[in-house]
Amino acid sequence: MSFGLSFSNNDNVVVLDSEYARLCVVYSGRYAPNDGTGYRSIITFPAPITSIEQPLIFIRPDTVAGLLKLGAAGVPQGSPGNWTGFITGAFDQVGFRPNGRYVVATFGAQPIAQYGLRLFSSAGATIFDSGTPSFLFTRAFQNWTYVKSTQGDQGSYVNYYTVPFDFPENEYLMANSFSMRMNNADNLGRTLYTWWDFPNKVLYAVTNGFSNPYAFWLPAMFGKLAV
């Protein structure tokens, strides 16, 4: 940045810069079963998010005394410039139902503060507003351990991978990554799920596809509200 505003913390890390937007919270709340047989939750935003890129969906399922199997972790609904909500749900209709907290964030603030500080980019977009909470990435796991592979009735392969995790209450998983298909040796790809084994402090990644690559390097990214 050759001119403008830059703010660094005591560790000399830039935390605010007039050239770059921070990850800011747009909506937050709770999700609960509200669709079909009670194993899916549809969240509708109070107003559409107008960013071209998808908003980032972060979820923190409620802690349960067992293995919580998530299906599509957080699928954004809508289209570029008109994101209207997201869907989350269970892996199957057995076991715990989807209940928990969510945060929806974008790289760009909402102009909501009545007083304070507001920064704009050279294009006129609001990139910081002192009334918009910030969301911080905390860590990412990529050191998955392959556990096993099973084959379903239709011939698809289900692979299981784990990583140790202590499930802090204030950290949320970025669900977008676990809601998209992964590359595969066919044109279908692999579906991807995340399971939370709270008693044993283990996070699972589960893939399902008709060809069976064992390599798995997708990072599980976590974040929390800046306080």
N, C-alpha and C positions, 0 to 999 in steps of 0.2 A: 504494500500500500504506500503510495507516494504522498498522499495527503488524505485528510479525513480524521476519523477518530479510531483509536486503538486502545484497548484496556487490557492490562496484564495483571495476573494475581501475584502472590508472594513468591511463587515458584517460577516466575517469569514465563508463565504460560499464557498465551493470548486467549482471553475468554470472550472478548467482544471486539468486533472490527467492522468498520463501515463498508467493507468490501464483500463480506460474507455473512450469510444468514445463519442463525443458530437454529437448532432443532427445538421447536416450540410446541407446546401443548395446545391443541385446538379444542378437543373434547376429552372428557374422562367420565367414568362412572362404573356401573356394575352391569354385567350380563347375566341372564338367567334363562332357563328353558322357556321358550314361548312359541314353538313351532312344531307341528306334527305330533309325534308321540312323546315329546318332551326331551329329546336328545339333540336338539338344535336350538340355537339362539340367533335371532335376527335383530341387529342393532340399526336403528335409523337415526342419522344425525339430525339435530335440531334445524340445521340449515346446510345445504350442500357445501362441500369444500371445493374451491375453484382452482386449485393447483392443477397443472397439466400432469405432473407425475402423481402416482398413487400416494395417498397419505400412508404413513407408517403406522401399523396397528401393533400395539404392545398389549400383552395379556398376562395376567397373574391368576391362574386358577386357585380357587379356595383349597386350602390344605385339607386332605382327606386321609383316613386311616386305611390306605391301600393304594393300588395302582390306578391312576387316572389316565384313561386312554382318550386322547384328543384325536379327532379326525382332521378336517380342514381347520387349521388353527385360527385363521383370520382372513377371510377372502373379501377384499374390498368390492363394494357394489357401486355401479355407476359407470362413468366414462370420464376421460380427460376433461377437466374443467367443471365436472359435475359429479363429484363423488358423494354418494348419498348414504352410505352405511357400510356395514360388513356383516359377515356370517361366520359363526364359529359353532362347532358341534362335536359330538362324540364319535369315536372310531366305529363303534357298533352300538346296538341298542341293548347293551348288557353293562351293568355296573353303574358307576357314578355318572350323574348328569352334569352338563356344563354350567357351572356357576363360578363367578369370579369377578375380577376387576379389569378394566381396560383403560388404556390411554391412546388417543389418536393424535399424532404429531406430524408437522410438516416443517420443511426448512423455510421459514418465513413467519413473521409474527402477525397477529391480528391487531388492528388499531383500536384497542378497547380502553386504554388508560385515560382517565380524565385529566391527570397531571403526571409529570415525571419526565421520562426520556423516550424519544422515538427516533429511530434511524431509518433512512430511506436509501435504497440503492441508486445508482446512476440512472436506472430505468424508472425510478419512481415507486418501486415496490417497497412495502414495509418489511424491513429485515430485523428490526428489534423494537419491542414495545415493553415498557417497564410493567405493564399490567398483564402481559402474557407469560405464564410460567415456562421455564425452560426444561428440557428433558436431556439427560446426560447418558451416553453409553458408558457402561461400567466394565464389561468384560465380554469376551467371546471364547467359546469352546470349539476347538477343531480337532482335538486329539481323541477322536472316537475309537472305541475298541469294538471290533467285530465279535458278535456273540454267537449267532447261529443263523441258519437259513432254513425255511420250511417251504413246502410247495402246496398251493391251494388246490381246490377241486377243479378249477378251470385251467390249471397248469402254470399259474403265475408264481413267481418266487417272492417270498417275503423275507427280507433281511432285517436283522436286529443289531443295533449299535448302541453302546452306552458310554456315558461319561459321568464321573462322580460330581454331585452338585448338592449343596446344602439347602437350596430353596429359600433364600431370604425373603421375608414378607414384602420388602420394599423394592424388589427387583422384578422387572417384567421382561418376558420373552418377546422379541420382535417376530410377530406371527407371519408376516408376509412371506418370509423365506420358506416356512413350513406349510405354505398353501399353494405352491406352484409345482408343476411336474419337473422332474429332473431329466437330463439327457439319458438316452438309452440306445441300444443297438437297433431299435425299431422306431417307427414313427409315432408310437404311443407314449413313450417315456415312462418314467417311474413316478407313481404317486408317493407322497411323503407325509408322514405323520409324526407326532411327538407324544410320548407317554411320560408321565410324571410318577415315579415310584417314591412317594414321600417317606414311608417307613424306612426304606433302605438307602435313601439319599442318592438316587440314581436317576439321571435323565436319559430317556431312550429316544433314538431316532429310528423310525421304521419305514422301510421302502417296500414298494410292491410293483413288480414289473415282470414282463414275459421273457426278457433276457436278464442275465444275472451278474452284472458287474459288482464286485465286492468292494472296490475302492469307494470311499465316502469321506469327503473333506468339507462338506458344507458347514460353515460356522453357525453355531447357535449364539445369537447376539442378545445381550441383556442390557437394560438401562433402568434408570430411576428418575424420579422427579427431583429437580434441583431445589434444595431447601437452604 
